[in-house]
């Protein structure tokens, strides 16, 4: 008999639709994204000039000088730039070729996430439907279809989660000290590289305390992992003299508590496409609270001049109708976000006997909070970085409508990405 909240081996035949159907749907989504990138503009769009500009500056000035250059307009670390410089002989740092890198890295994200899920569930499949469901998250598409910084960092965060999962599993089975040390160092290196891509991942460092207090992993292994993270990423903040480049100090000038509400709302909207049952209210009281909070957030707090999917709404509906519909959409997202918080905390408490699930839950909640530290405008891109762990916390897919949700989410994501290309 399994302990309460503990994951057990789950058969693919029992948890969802035909694997071939999901694979076909995923292939369609990938094909659509491939076509959009192939036909995308030959000029840089949105924030691409800032990040490609950093890569060019590193090439001409050297890494250290480029990172502190007063003209640097990229607030992220050098991981993205290094990736693009490595492929510069092929892409020439020009559009649309530069957009293929994130496309390829997204496939790595899906593979790593699927591998972690199957390992967590003791399944023999090389990849599962839950990882493919990531393709149905609409706001993942702009981050992937443009040369932006989130996807390279997400690759290494997914690698970190996989290494920690292996470290927890091997520790419980009393694995050999040498192999445990390799997993610990690998986890630290991956986390350090993720931090070099997006400083957001710094917020998960205190999460190691969960494994320490649960006694899941020996303290010296946790220390080894943290040391590896520090060696890989610590130098960057020494050069900057802070968490962001000197030229971008404005994005780190205070806290924005309302960003937490936006973050939860966007995570809930992602959950709608991955596992909508997660958002079902437990009773009428939960539904009423969610409706009240959603309405309050949309009317009183949300910036009405910056609705969700702003580019798409204004292009399709015009200014007046677009902004109005944006308020309604965010009210709905706020209600879902309230349900997400209530249900997530309840489920994590029920899994308290599973150390890795508790750790994954703490990682997820930490990254939900992270956008509070970004002091300029909120963007759904800030939530992309947690998708690699969100898919691990959500339950295995059981609905035959998963393929439909992937298709709908992909169509929405494609439309949003297309609207960015039209700028």
N, C-alpha and C positions, 0 to 999 in steps of 0.2 A: 504494500500500500504506500502510495506517495504521500509526502508531507504536504500540508496545505500551502498552496501558492507555488509549489515546485513544478518546473516544467518536466514533462515526460516525453518519451519518443512518440512522434505523431506520424501516422501514415499519410502519405499524400492522397491516397484514395479516400480518406475520411475527411479531409479538411477543405475540399474545394472543387472547383471545376476541372475539366480535363487539362492536364499540363500542356498538351498540344494547342489547345484553344488560347491559353494565356500566352504561350510562346508566339503564336501567330499574331495576337494582338500587340504584343511587345515589338514584334518585327515591323508591323504596320506603323507603330509610333516612331520607331527608330528611322524607318524609311521616310516618314513625313519630315522629321527633323533634319535628316540628311538633305532632302530636297530643298528645304527652306534655307539651309546654310549655303548650298551650292548656288542658289539663285539670289543670295543676299547682296546688298549694295557693295560696290567696290571702294566705298569710302568708310571711314571709321564713324561709328554712331555712339550715342549716349556717352558712357564714361570710358569707352575704349581708348580715346586719345590720351587720357591721363595715364593709364596703365602701360600702354605701348610706349608712351613717352618715357616712362621710367626705364623700360628695357633699353631704349635707344641711348638714354643718358648713361646707363651702366656700361654700355658698349664703348661709348666715347670717353667717359670720365673715369671709369673704374667704379667698383661697387661702393666703397666707402664714401667717396665724394658725391656720387649720385644720390645716396640715401639722405644726405644732409643738404643737398642743393636747395637754396631758397625758392627756386622755380619748380621744384617737384610738386606735382598736383595729385599724386597717388598717395592715399593714406595707408595703404597696405604694405606688408613686408615684401621682400625680394623674390619669394618663391615663384610667383607668376612670371616675373621678368626673366628669371633663370630658365624656366621652361621654354619661354618664347625665344630666348637667345639660342638655346640648344637646337631649336628647329628653324632658326632664322635662315640657314642656307637653303631650306626648302620653301619657307613661307615668305622670306624677304621682309618680314614684319609688316606685311600689307594685307588688306582685306580683299577678298573673303578668306584667303588661305589661313589666316591666323585663327579663324573661328573653328577650324577642324580640330585643333588641339583639345579644346573643351569637350567637343563631341566624343573624341576617343577616350578622354579621361572619364566621361560619364559612364561609358561601358565598363571601365575598371571599377567605378563606384558600385554599379549594379552587381558586378561579379563578387566584389569583396563583401558587400552587404548580404548577398545570397549565401555566400560561404559561411559567414558568421551565423546567419539564421539556421542553416542546416546543421552546423556544429552545435548550436544551442539546443536544437530540438532532437539531436542524435539521429538525424536523417541521413540517408545515403545519397540523396540527389545532389548534383553539383551546384544547383541553383534552384530557388523556389519562387512561387508566384508572388510572394510578398515583396521580394526585391524588384521584380519586374513592375510591380504596382507603382514604384517610384516614378516611372515614366508618365503616370497619370496625374502627377502633381503639377498644376498649371504654372506656378511661379518658378518651377525648376527650369522651365524652357528658356526664359530670357537669360538666366544665369549661364545656361549651356550654349545657347545659340549666338551669344556675343562673347567677345574676348574679355571676360571679366574675371575677377580674382577668386570667386567662391569655389569653383569646381576643383582646381588644383589642391587647394587646402582640404577640401572634403575628401579627396582620395586618401590623403595621409591620415585624416581623422578616422576614416573607415578602417585603415590599416591598424591604427592604434586600438580601436575597439576589438578587432579580431585578435590582436596579440594579447590584450587583457583577458579576453574570453578564454584563450588557450592557457594563459597563466593561471587563471582561477581554476580551470578544469584540471590541469596538471598538478597544481598544488594540492587539490583535494584528493588526488590519486597518489600523492607522495612521489611525484616524478623526480628524475635525477636532478641534482643541484645544477649541473652544467646546462641542461636544457631549460630549466626554469630561469637561469640567469640570461640565456639567449632571448627568451620571450620577454623578460623584463626590460632588457636593453633595447630590443626591437620596438617595444611599446613606447619607450621614452624617446627614441629617435623619431618614430612616426609622429608622436605628439609635438615634438620640437619643430619638425618640418611643417606640420599643420599650423602652428603658431606663426612661423615665418610667412605663411600664406595669408592668414587672417588672425589678428591679435585677439579676436573674440574667444579663441580656444584657451586663452590664459585662465578664464573663469572656471575651467574644470579641474585645475590643479588641486584645489581643496577636496575634490571628490575622492582622492586617494585615501583620505581619512576613513571613508566608509569601509574600504577593504582592511584598513588597519584595525579599526574597532571590531569588525566582524571576525577578525583573525583568519580570514580566508587566505591571505598571502603573507608570507613572512616579512617582517619590517625591513630586513636588509634588502629584499628584492624590490620592495616599494621605493626604498631609498636609491637603489641602483637605477630604477626607472626614472625617478625624478631628477637624479644627477644627469642622466643621459639627455633628458629634456632641456635642462639648464645649459649644458654644454652646446647643444645644437642651436638653441634659440636665444640664449642670454646675451650674447654679444650684440645683437641687434638693438636692444633697449639701452645698452651702454653707449653705443654710437649715437643713438637718437637723444639720449638723456631723458627718456620718457617712454610712453606707450605708443606714441605716433611720431612721424617725422616733424621736425621743427616747423616746417612750412605748413603743416596741417593741424597745428595746435587747436584751432577752432573746433575741430570735431571731437575734442576731448576736454571740453571746458566746463563740464558739469554733468549732472544726472537729469534724465528725462523720464520720470516715473510713468508717464502716459504711454511710453514705448512698450512697457510690459503688457499693457492691454492690447496694443496692436499685435505684439508678438504672439500672444495667446490666441488671438482671433485668427491669425494666419496659420498657426499650427493646427487649429481646429478645422480650418478650411482644407488643409492638406489631409487631415484625418478623414474628412468626408469622402475623399476619393479613394483612400487606402482601406479604411475599415469603418464605415458609417455607424455600425452598431455600437462602436465605442462612445458615440455621442447620444445614445438614446437616454432620455431622462428616466431616472429610477421611479419617480412618482410625479404627481401633478405639482407638488411643491417645488421640486427641482426645475420643472418646466417653467413655472411662474417666475422663480428667481432669475432664471436664465433670460427670459423675455424682458424682465425689468432692467437687468444689468445691461443687456444688449442695447436697449432703447436709450438708456442713460448715456452709455459710452458714445453711441452714434450722434446723439443730439448735443451733448454737453462738452465732450472732450475731443472727439475726432475733428481734425482740420478738414472742413468741408471743401476746401479748395484742393485737397489732395486725396481723392477717392481711390478705392482699390481699382487696379487695372485702368488707371486714369487715361492713358493714351488711347486704349481701345474704346472706352466708353465715350470719350469726347469725339473721337473720329466717327463712331457709328451713330451716336445720338445727338451730337451737338452739345454746346456748353450747358444750356439750361437743363435739359432733360438728363444729360450725362451726370451732372453734379447731384441732381435730385435722386436718381437711381443709385448713385454711389452711396448716399446716406442710408438708403434702404438696405443695400447690400451689406454695408458695414454693421448695421443694426443686427442683421441676421448672423453675421460673423461673430459679433460680440456675444450673442446668445449662445452660439455653438461653443465659443471660447469658455464661457462660464460652465457649461456642461462638461467640457473637456477637463477643466481643472478638477471639478467634483469627482468625475469618474476616474481620472488618472490617479488621484490620491487614494481613492478607495481600492483600486486594483493593485497599486504598488504595496499598500498595506497588506493585502491578502497574499502577496508574494514575498513577504518578509523573510521566509525561510530559504529563499534562493539568493545567495550572495551576488551573483552576476546580474540578476534582474534588478536587485536593489541598486547596484552600482550604475546600471544602464539608466534606471529611472532618475537617479541623482544627476547623471550627466545631462539627461534630457531637460530636466527642470532648470539646471544651471544655464544651459544654452538658451532656454526660453527667456531667462532674466537678462542675459547679456546685452541686448539692444538698449537697455536703460542707460548704458555708459556712452552711447553714441548721441552726441548733443546736437547734431543737425537733423535733417529730415529723415523720417523712418522710411525704410524700403523693405519690401518682401524678400529682397536678397539677403537680409540679415538672418532670415529664418532658414535659408537653404542649408546652412552649415549643420543643422541638427537633424536633417532628414536621415542621415546614416544611422542614427540611434533611435529615432522615432519608429522606424520600421521594425526595430527589435523589441520595443516595448509593446507595440500593438499586438493583439492576438493573431494567430494564424488565420488566413483567409478561409471563410466557409461559404461565402455567397457565390452562387453561379453568375451573379451580375458583375463580378469583378472585371471581366473583360469589357463589359459595357462602360464601367466607370473609367477604365484606362482609356478607352476611346474618347469618351466625353472630355476627360481631363486633358488628353493630348490635343484635342481639337481646340479647347480653350487656350491651352498653352501656346499652340501654334498661332492662334489669332493674336495673342498678346505679343509674342515675339515679332510677328509680322508688323504690328503697329509700331514697334521700336524701329524696325528697319525703314519705316516710312518717314522718320523724322528728318 
